[in-house]
Every structure is written in C-alpha cells, then in structure tokens.
Amino acid sequence: MPWHSDCYRLVVNQTTIRKRVKINGIGLHTGVEVNLELRPAPENTGYIFVRTDLDNFELPASVEYVSHCSYATTLMRRGVVLSTCEHLLSALRGSGIDNVFIDLDNIEIPILDGSSEDWVELIGNAGVKELNAPRRLLKVLERVEVNEDGRRMSIEPSTRFEIECIIDFRHPFIQRQAFHFIMENGSFGKQIASARTFGFTHEIEMLRKANLALGGSLDNAIVLTADGMLNETPLRFDDEFVRHKILDIIGDVALLGMPVQAKITAEKSGHAVHAALMSKLLKTEGAWEII
C-alpha cells in the first residue's frame, strides 16, 4: 500500500526515512553549536536519540525518560540528558515518520528558526520509506484529564487525531486564541509547522540568570514586549501563538511512541501538563489499547 500522509486513518505500514540527512544549529537554552543527523531505522525502533559525543549512548524518545519540563521537554536516561526535543519530534510525527535514529553531538536539539518548518523540510529531503511491518496505533478508549492550577488538559476517544487548544495571555498580540487542529492530508505542514516559539522580554533576564535561553534571538523566537514585539518580520499567522502550542503538544505526545487516535483538549497547558497527561493515560487501566 502506498504511504499516505494521513497516518491516523489508513492502516498502513510503518515508515522510516529513505536516506541520511544532516543539519547543524545552536541550542536555544545552551547556546552551543550542535551537529545532528537523521538516519533510517528498522521497524519497531521508534525515535532513538544517539549522543555521538558520549560513545553513541542511546536515549529513546519515551514518556518514561521525561525528567523535567520547565521551558522545554528534557529527557534523561542513566544521567545522560537531552533537551528541547519537542519541535523535531513534532515534525517527525507530523510528517508520518515512525522510526528514525537521531544522532547529535551535544545536550540540546538545534532550535533552528523556533518552529518545525526546517525539520519538515529536512525530512522531506530525506524522503519516506515504507517498511514491511504494520503501523501500530495507540487508541484512547476512555477520557483522562489533568488539572494543575487552571492548566487543564484531557484526552478522549475519537476516530482521528485532533487537538483543540486555547491560550489566554494579557497581551494585545495574543489575548484569547483558540484553534482546532485535525491531523490529515498534510495539515501539519500547512497549518502548524511554521508557527514559532515565543517569549516575553520580562522573562529573558530571569531565564539568562538561570543559564537558559542563551541561544535565543529574534532569528529563532517571537520576542514580545509589554505592548508589541521586537521582531521586525511579521507574524506568520494572526494566531501563530496558539498554533505553536499545538506544535509543542504534538511533539510531547510523540513520546507515547506511536501515532495516537484521540482528541486532546488543552487550555493554558505547558510541557509539564503534557507530560502529566501522557503519564496518567498510560497508568489508567483500560483507557487505551494498541491496535
């Protein structure tokens, strides 16, 4: 059966990339240069990060290795850390890739332009290869919800993969934004991939004191002042902010290890809430099955 971008409705085989592709850039929080290569992987591999600077130490992209989620999703296994993986994982899932090795020589995934657009282009250059094994799907059977101080998120049964997201910031460029995303027919590339990460000038000093956002710039983030933004280039969408939140959710949900058939509803959520929901879902007996 030919590969189809709508991986959530068609029962198709697993995929990987056709050839190796390389990219380099700087880490958003560390500010250090990182060389990264995507390599084809066999069926049932999932996404595996390989720290080439640490004797090819392998760290699977999995919920069980999430260590903390303040301003990015960070994975840790046996003391080895890997940070800011959500934009790349979002692009892989949005591009319908199931298995890949991700080689990198530092602690953090490159931020590139702050969205998933460059990652989608890189994956497109690598091409998609169908493997001789059926794709597995995590189908949600019961509603599971988390609520942490008004940050709410739930996952419930659906016939497809969809996300309804609401954000609310007291800022003239954002205020209350809502977007309902359905993963189908290349919709990730058209609606979500190019939405950039964003932050506020009042947070920057605090982040720098914590040795974070050292690689942040107007080239890889939307930086908002009290009543405007520092970037001279316009927003890519009027509601770019909520679209980026959906991008982050797709990347974090990719840590479940396979495509998901469910509806996610998120209000004022963040990486820690995403991780809490995934963890609660997996621990809730009878709430899901693998098909």
N, C-alpha and C positions, 0 to 999 in steps of 0.2 A: 504494500500500500504506500503511495507517495506520502512524503512528510507534509504536514499541514500545520500552519501557524496556530490554528485553534486547537491547542493540545488538550483542552479541557472537555471537549465534546466528542471528539473522534477517538475510538480505541485504535491507537497506532503503536508502532514500536518505539522503543527508547531511541534517543539520539545522542550524538556527540558532535564535535566539530571535525571538519574534513582535514585540516592541516594546522600546524603550529602558527601562532601569531604572537608578536611581541609589542610591548608598549612601555614607555617609562614616563615618570612624572614625580611630583612630590606628594608627601603625605600631608593632609590638611592639618592634623594636630601636631605631628612631629616636625614637619618642615624638611624632612630628609628626602633625598632622591631615592626612588625605588625603581628597579627593573622588574618587569612582570611578563610572564609568558603563559599563554593558554595552550594546553596540549590535549590531543584526543585521549579519551579514556574508554575502557570497555564497559559493557552493560553492568548495571547494578553497582557502579562505583560511586555515583553521586558527584558532589563537588568536593574536591580534596585540595586544600591549600598545602603547598610544599615549600618549606623555608630552606631555600638553597644555601643560605648563609649559615645554617645550622645542621649540616650533614643530611640535608633533604628530609628533615623532620616533617611528618605528615600531621595535618590538623583538619579533620573532616568538618565541613560546614554543617553543624548539627546543633539543635537546641541544647543538648546535654553539655556542650562546651561553652555556652554563653557565660561569661564571667561578670561583666558589668556593662551598663548601657546608659552612661550619662549623656554625652553628646554624640555618641556613635555606638555601634554594636561591636563589642570586643569579645573575641573567643580566646580560650586558654586551655591547653592540654599539657599536663606534666610540667607546668611552669612556663611553657612557651606561649607567647601572646601573639595575637593577630588582630589588628584594629581596623575599623571603618570599612567593613566588608559589604555593607548593605547595597550600595549603588551597583557594584559589579554583580552581586547575586540577583538583584532585581532585573538587570539586563539579561542575564542567563535565563532566568525563568520566563521573562517576557519574550525572549527570542526562541523559546521552545527547546532549549538545550537541557538534557538530563544528566549528562556525565562529562566531567572535564577535570583535568589536573591544572591547578593554578600555581605556577612556580613564581616565587618572589624572594628578593634578597634583603628584605628589611621587615620591620614590625608592622607597617601600615600599607594598605592598598592605596595607590595613587588617587588623588581626588579629581584629576583632570579638570573639566570645566564645572564641577559641582553637580552634574546631572548624570544620567546614564547614557546620554546620546553618543559619546565617543566609544563607550563599551559596546553599544549596539552595532556601531559601525565596524568595530574590530571583529566582533562575532560574525557579522555579515561578510567580512573579508575572509574569515576562516572557512565559511560555508558550513552547511549542516549535513551530517552523515547519519543515515538510518542504521540502527543496529538490529541484530537478529534476536531480539528479546522483547516481549510485550511491555508497554509502559504501565507502571503501577500508579495508582491514584489514591490519595487519602480522601475518603468520602466522609463528610461530617454527618452524623445521624441525629445528634441532639444539640440543642443550644447550650453554649458555655459562655459565661460572662465574667469579666473582671471590672472592678470599680475601685480606683485609688484616688481619693480626694477629688472627685468630679471628673477624673480622667477615665472615661468609660470605653470599653471595647467588648464586642461579642462576636461569636462565630456560630452560624446556624446552617441547617441543611439548605441546599439549593441545587438546581440542575446544572449549574455552571460555576465559574469562579468570578465573584463580583465583590466590589468594595464600595461602601457608602461612607464617606468621610466628611466630618465637619470640623472646622477650626474656628477659633474666635480670639483675635488679638486686638487690643486697643491701639490700632494704628490705621491712619487713613488709607493706606495701600492694601490693608488686609481686612480688618473688621471680621465679619462672619462670612465664611466661604464654605460652600458645600459642593461635592462632586460625587457622582455615581459612576463608577468605572466597571465595565464588563470586559473580561479578557477574551477577545475573539478577533480573528481575521486581521492580525497586525495592529490591533488597537493600542497596544503598549507603545509601539514606536511612534504612532501618530499623536497620542493624547498625553502620554506620561513621561517618556524617556528624556525629553529635553528640559523638563522642569528642574530648576537649580535649587540647591540648598540655600538657606537664608539665615541671617543672624542680625543682631542689633548692636549698634555702636556701644551702648551702655554695658553690653556683655563682654566686649572684646578685652577690656582691661582686666576683668575678673578671670577670663579664660587664659590670658597670657601669664598672669600671676600663677595660675595652676599648670603652667607649661603646656597649655592646649592652644589650638588654632594658630600655631607658629607658622604654618604654611598657608594660612588663609589670606586671600587677596580678592580684589574686585574681579579677577580673572576666573575665580572658582567659587564665588558666592555672591548672593544679593545681600548687600550690607545696608540696613535700614537705620536712618537717623530718627529723631523723635517725630518728625512730620514729613519725611521724604526718604530718598535713598541716595547713597554715594555713587552708585554705578551710573555711568553716562549712557550705556546701552539700555534700551527699553526692556520692559518685561516681555517674556516670550508668550505668555498668556495673561489675560487680566486676572485669572485665578491661579497663577503659577504656584502660589504658596500651598494651597490645598492639594494640587496635583503632585507637588514634591512629597507631601506627607504620604500620599498613596504609593509613590515610588518607594519610599522607605518601608512601608508596610509590606509590599510585595517582596522586597529584599529580605526582611526579617522572617516572613512566613516561609520563604525558600529554605530556611533552616529546618523545616519539617522533613526535608529530604526528598520530596516528590511533589508533583502538582497536586493542588487541593481543589476539591469540589465542595464549595461552600459559599455562603455570603458573610462577609465581615462588615460590621458596622463599628465605626470609630469616632469618638468625639473627644477632642483635646488630648489625643493619645501621644505617646512617645515611645522610644525604643524599649524602655523598661516595661511599659504596659504591654507592648507587643510580645516581649519575651514571657511575661507572666501569663498571658492568654495561651500561648503555644504550650507552655509547661502544664497549665491547668487542663487544657484539652487532652494532652497525651495521658495525663494521670486519671482522667474521668472515664471510668469503665463503661463501655457501651456507647460512648459518644462518637466513636468513629470506627471505620473499618478500612482495610486496604483492598482495593478491587483491581 
